[in-house]
Structures are given as C-alpha cells and as structure tokens.
Amino acid sequence: MGFAKGELILEIGYGADCDDALRTEIKKIVATDFHENSTNEVVDAVLLWFRDGDGDLVDELMDAMAYLSETGPIWVLTPKVGRDGHVEPSDIQDAAPTCGLSQTSTLVVAQDWTATRLVARKAGKR
C-alpha cells in the first residue's frame, strides 16, 4: 500500500469487523500509532473503513480530506463482494470526483477487505 516509516495515519470507521492483521502490519511499517477519527495534525494518509450503511461516502471523504496532506492518499477499505456491508466499486468511483479525488488502484488487502486508493486530482498545466 506504499506506507513508509514515520508516516502519520488517520483511521476512520474502525470496528470489530475490521482486519486487525492488516492494521498491525501497517503499524509495523509506519512505526507510529494511528490517529483515530480526528486529529489536529496533518496526516500522510487516511484509512477509511467503509461499509454499505455507514452513511454518505462523499461526506466521509470530505471529512477525511480536512486532515490529509496535499499528496497523501485516502485508502477506502470496503468488504469484499459477498461479505456483509459490501460497497459497489461504482459507489466509490462516483463519490471520488465529487470530492476532487481520483481513483488510482484497487487491491485485495485482507481476506474480507478490498482497498481503493484515492488521491487529489492534479491541476491541469497552463
């Protein structure tokens, strides 16, 4: 997922159904604890655990962007197809541009979770 030692990570939407092995692996890489739900610091990346029924994805993305550095990604972690709370990929594709984000990749990151990487769109050259 591209994390590096010392990065600050904001985690939003953590629940009992989240993959603790994935969280532990990311924490080993960055060697810092996650900030949870909100922070006063600018973070290098956001992990957004999002399930169908968690509310409005656009609102969640906008909230996450308030804490994110200009170049940092938002990783939207959603349950895989067939799992409770599955989110259609088109829902993420529709929400991202509304927030000024572009989807760059989607990875299978755990047994029950998929991660979609969103980054700020680059301004066009003049």
Protein Blocks (a to p, Z undefined) as FASTA:
>chain_A
ZZaehiacddehiafkbcfklmmmmmmmnopacdehiacbdcfbdcddddehiacfklmm
mmmmmmpcfkbccddddddehiahiacfklmmmmmmmnopacfbdcdfbfkbccdddddd
ddddZZ
